[in-house]
Every structure is written in C-alpha cells, then in structure tokens.
Amino acid sequence: MAVSATMAMFSLEGQKAVITGGTRGIGQAVAVSLAECGADIILIQVYFLSHNSIRIEIDLYANTNQPQRDHSNTTTLKAIEALSRKATIYTADLSSQAEVAGLTPAILKDGHKINILVNCAGIQRRHPSAEFPDNDWNEVSHSPNYVERWGERRS
C-alpha cells in the first residue's frame, strides 16, 4: 500500500505506544489507530477485584482467592498484528499504586522504549445518583488516578 505524503508526515513508524485499557472500548480504538499510523503497541490489560468481590477481567485459580493474570483478550493484539505491527500485552491492577509503579521497569526491562502514553483505563458503576454507594463512588473516582500519576512521572 502506497503511503500518501500526508500520512508520511504523521507517521509513527518506529514509535512505541503504551495504552492502558487498550484491549477494548476507546483504548482499543486508539491502539488500532496508532498501529495504522505505524506505531508498535504495548497494551496494558486491566484486572482487579473490587471491594465487594465482583469479578472484573480476572480469572481465579480453582478453590483459591489468588488472582491469575489474564492474557486471554487478544482481539486487539490480533488486529494490530494484522496491520503488520508488533503488539504486546502486559497486565496490571491499575488500582494498585505498587503495580502501576512496576509497569515502567517491567516494560523497559523487556527492551521496549516508550514514546507515547495513552491512558484509557477506567471503571464504571451504575446507580441512580441519589443512591450511589460511597464505596462505588470512591472506586470509580480513584481507580484511574494512579495511572494518571504514572504518566505524569514518566513524561
């Protein structure tokens, strides 16, 4: 496929983008779009257990309460690879400051250079506003904040 002069001007060839929440929703659309522009992609796939033990993007080992890192959502990875770009999935509990702090060293240790950071991870809880439980409010409003600070510290 011939690259137009305009696309060449905006090329991300040789760049590596880290995208939190990149395996679905807005993050997935951003990841595929950046790959279409030539970037290789590192997808940060979220897993966590909420305060009330609702399972979200996580598998548990049989008969234990130990989280298993889930690499099963490969739809975005395959879409990126179909564009002849490289894609890697890392998983982290983005509500954990310690896990977020460990992402950059893990990514760099694996030989990646981070050129672009896009934060699309987040959670939602649906309740009538007058009945919104405090715990759910705190979860929704605080869960992405560690990721935002991670980006600020790394820029």
WOWOKA-V15454 format. One record per pair of residues at least 24 apart in sequence whose C-alpha atoms are under 7 Angstrom apart, sorted by the first residue. I is the first residue (numbers start at 1). J is the second residue. Records with the same first field share a line. If there is no record, write none. Layout:
BEGIN
I->J ; J
END
This chain:
BEGIN
11->37 ; 38
12->37 ; 38 ; 39
13->38 ; 39
14->39
15->39 ; 40 ; 115
16->40 ; 41 ; 113 ; 114 ; 115 ; 116
17->41 ; 42 ; 114 ; 115 ; 116 ; 117
18->42 ; 43 ; 114 ; 116 ; 117 ; 118
19->43 ; 44 ; 117 ; 118 ; 119 ; 120
20->44 ; 45 ; 118 ; 119 ; 120 ; 121
21->45 ; 46 ; 120 ; 121
22->120
23->73 ; 76
26->120
27->120
28->76
32->79 ; 80
35->80 ; 85
36->83
39->85
40->85 ; 86 ; 87
41->86 ; 87 ; 88
42->87 ; 88 ; 89
43->88 ; 89 ; 90
44->89 ; 90 ; 91 ; 92
45->89 ; 90 ; 91 ; 92
46->91 ; 92 ; 93 ; 94
47->91 ; 92 ; 93
48->93
94->143 ; 144 ; 146 ; 147
95->143 ; 144 ; 146
97->146
100->146 ; 147 ; 150
101->150
117->151
119->147 ; 148
END
